Amino acid sequence: MTVKIPIKGDVVDSDTAAFYSYFNMQCVSPQAVSDALQEADGDDVELDINSGGGDVFAGFEIYTTLRNYSGNVAAIVSGLAASAASTIAMAANNLKMSPVAQIMIHQAQSVLQGNTDDLTHEAGVLQGIDQSIAAAYEQRTGIGQGELLNMMAKETWLGAKDAVDKGFADEIMFNDKPVVYNSVSPIPSKAALAKFKTLLAKETTPKEPVQPNTDKEQPTTDDLLASKLAVLADE
């Protein structure tokens, strides 16, 4: 059984989640994810992600909890995985994106008042946080940290195709892919199989007996064989 875990609304710490819950506001917290994984008890889980992000350290905690989970972690991005939510998405063993979904990565932000020393110190803290965020992206994509930090500095938005091409996601949902073969002999295509099923249905459908029309030339066995071979040739 696959256990569904919603990653919806703001990413917040577990204390703040109580405030959101009181006002019936949607959020996700480390405690909520931990409780869901404990209930799953090793069964496969699937994250349903649609979040603009939130508390970076809450996101880190959720990411780490998911990576430590004993079962398989799959995820789908149904709408948006931005900021801290994009970090959470990187914890999935397999990540699918809706063709209309987006992943957004950017630098960490903070609100601070203080003197020049305070602001200089905070800038260093934010740089360290950016490197930690990039480490999660690097583990999944294999892209170098320098390039990832540049992408974050520009606030990069990735559609489903770009995300798959760059390694942030594994596949696009609802996308029928061509079948890849490894065979020394040809295998009938999907189109040929569809024609075959139609031909087979016609042959097995019971029909009312009719008198043969002797004036019309009847198909020979060779003609019938040729029509069936044409299906395999995908003609």
C-alpha positions in Angstrom: 0.0 0.0 0.0 1.2 3.5 -0.9 0.7 6.2 1.7 0.0 9.6 0.4 1.6 12.6 2.2 0.5 16.1 1.2 3.1 18.8 1.0 0.8 21.7 0.6 0.7 25.3 1.8 3.5 26.9 3.8 6.5 24.9 5.1 6.6 25.8 8.8 8.2 24.5 12.0 6.1 22.2 14.2 5.2 24.9 16.7 4.0 27.3 14.1 1.9 24.5 12.6 -0.4 24.7 15.6 -1.2 28.3 14.8 -2.0 27.4 11.2 -4.2 24.5 12.4 -6.2 26.8 14.7 -7.1 29.0 11.8 -7.6 26.1 9.5 -4.8 27.2 7.3 -2.9 24.7 5.1 0.7 24.0 6.0 3.3 21.2 6.3 5.6 20.7 9.2 8.4 18.3 10.2 6.2 16.7 12.9 3.3 16.1 10.4 5.7 14.4 8.0 7.3 12.4 10.8 3.9 11.2 12.0 2.9 10.2 8.5 6.1 8.2 8.0 5.7 6.5 11.4 2.2 5.5 10.4 3.4 4.2 7.0 5.8 1.9 8.9 8.1 1.2 6.0 5.4 1.1 3.3 5.9 3.1 0.1 5.0 6.8 0.4 4.1 9.4 -2.2 4.5 13.1 -1.6 1.9 15.3 -3.3 3.7 18.7 -3.6 2.1 22.0 -4.2 3.9 24.6 -2.0 5.6 28.0 -2.3 8.0 27.1 0.4 8.6 28.7 3.8 10.9 28.1 6.7 14.2 26.8 5.3 15.2 24.9 8.4 11.8 23.2 8.6 12.4 22.2 5.0 15.8 20.8 5.8 14.4 18.7 8.7 11.6 17.3 6.4 14.2 16.6 3.7 16.4 14.7 6.2 13.5 12.8 7.7 12.4 11.6 4.2 16.0 10.6 3.2 16.2 8.5 6.4 12.9 6.7 5.8 13.3 3.0 5.3 10.7 2.7 2.6 10.5 4.1 -1.0 9.7 7.8 -1.3 8.1 8.9 -4.5 6.8 12.4 -5.2 4.7 14.3 -7.7 4.8 18.0 -8.2 1.2 18.8 -9.0 1.5 22.6 -9.1 4.6 24.3 -7.5 7.6 23.2 -5.6 9.3 26.5 -4.7 12.0 27.5 -2.3 11.9 25.2 0.8 9.4 22.9 -1.0 11.9 22.3 -3.8 14.4 21.1 -1.2 11.8 18.7 0.1 11.2 17.4 -3.4 14.8 16.5 -3.8 14.4 13.8 -1.1 12.2 11.6 -3.4 13.7 8.5 -4.9 11.5 9.2 -8.0 10.1 12.6 -8.8 7.3 13.2 -11.3 6.0 16.5 -12.5 2.7 17.5 -14.0 3.3 19.0 -17.4 2.0 22.3 -16.0 4.0 22.2 -12.8 7.0 24.4 -11.9 10.1 24.1 -9.6 11.6 27.4 -8.4 15.0 27.7 -6.7 16.4 30.9 -5.2 18.7 32.2 -2.5 17.7 32.2 1.1 16.2 35.4 2.6 15.9 36.9 6.0 14.6 40.0 7.7 17.1 41.8 10.0 17.7 45.1 11.7 21.1 46.0 13.0 24.4 47.7 12.4 26.9 47.0 9.6 28.5 44.2 11.6 25.2 42.5 12.1 24.3 42.7 8.4 27.7 41.5 7.3 27.4 38.5 9.7 23.9 37.8 8.4 25.2 37.8 4.8 27.7 35.2 5.7 25.0 33.1 7.4 22.8 33.3 4.3 25.7 32.3 2.0 26.2 29.2 4.2 22.4 28.4 4.0 22.5 28.8 0.2 25.4 26.2 0.0 23.3 23.8 2.1 20.3 24.2 -0.2 22.5 23.7 -3.2 23.9 20.5 -1.7 20.4 18.9 -1.8 20.1 19.9 -5.5 23.6 18.7 -6.3 22.9 15.2 -4.8 20.0 14.8 -7.1 21.1 16.5 -10.3 24.9 16.1 -10.3 25.2 19.7 -11.3 28.2 21.5 -9.7 27.5 23.7 -6.7 28.9 26.8 -8.4 26.4 26.5 -11.3 23.6 25.8 -8.9 24.4 28.8 -6.8 24.3 30.9 -9.9 20.9 29.5 -10.8 19.7 30.3 -7.3 21.0 33.8 -7.5 19.0 34.4 -10.7 15.8 32.8 -9.1 15.4 30.1 -11.7 12.0 28.7 -12.6 11.9 25.2 -14.2 9.0 23.8 -16.2 8.6 20.1 -16.3 10.8 19.5 -19.3 13.6 21.7 -18.1 13.4 20.1 -14.7 13.8 16.6 -16.2 16.5 17.7 -18.6 18.6 19.2 -15.7 17.9 16.2 -13.4 15.7 17.9 -10.8 12.8 15.6 -11.8 12.7 12.1 -13.3 9.7 12.2 -15.6 6.7 14.1 -16.8 3.3 12.8 -15.8 0.8 11.8 -18.6 3.6 11.7 -21.1 3.5 8.6 -23.3 7.0 7.7 -24.1 8.1 5.6 -27.2 8.9 2.0 -26.3 12.7 1.3 -26.4 13.7 -2.2 -27.6 16.8 -4.2 -27.3 16.3 -7.1 -29.7 17.9 -8.6 -32.8 14.5 -9.2 -34.4 11.7 -6.6 -35.1 8.8 -6.3 -32.6 5.4 -5.1 -33.7 4.7 -1.5 -33.0 1.8 -0.3 -30.8 0.0 0.9 -33.9 0.4 -2.5 -35.5 -0.9 -4.3 -32.4 -4.0 -1.9 -32.4 -4.7 -2.9 -36.0 -4.3 -6.5 -35.1 -6.8 -6.3 -32.2 -9.3 -4.6 -34.6 -8.8 -7.3 -37.2 -9.2 -10.0 -34.6 -12.4 -8.5 -33.2 -13.9 -8.5 -36.7 -13.0 -12.2 -37.2 -14.5 -13.3 -33.8 -17.7 -11.2 -34.0 -20.6 -13.6 -34.8 -22.5 -12.7 -38.0 -25.8 -13.8 -39.5 -25.2 -16.3 -42.3 -25.6 -14.8 -45.7 -25.8 -16.4 -49.1 -22.5 -16.0 -50.9 -22.6 -13.6 -53.8 -21.2 -15.6 -56.7 -21.0 -12.6 -58.9 -18.4 -10.9 -56.7 -14.9 -12.2 -56.6 -14.2 -13.7 -53.1 -10.9 -13.0 -51.4 -8.4 -15.8 -51.6 -6.4 -17.3 -48.8 -3.4 -15.4 -50.1 -5.3 -12.1 -49.9 -6.3 -12.7 -46.3 -2.7 -13.6 -45.4 -1.4 -10.4 -47.1 -3.8 -8.3 -45.1 -2.6 -9.8 -41.8 1.1 -9.4 -42.8 0.3 -5.8 -43.6 -0.6 -5.2 -40.0 2.8 -6.5 -38.8 4.5 -4.3 -41.3 2.5 -1.3 -39.9 1.2 -0.4 -43.3 
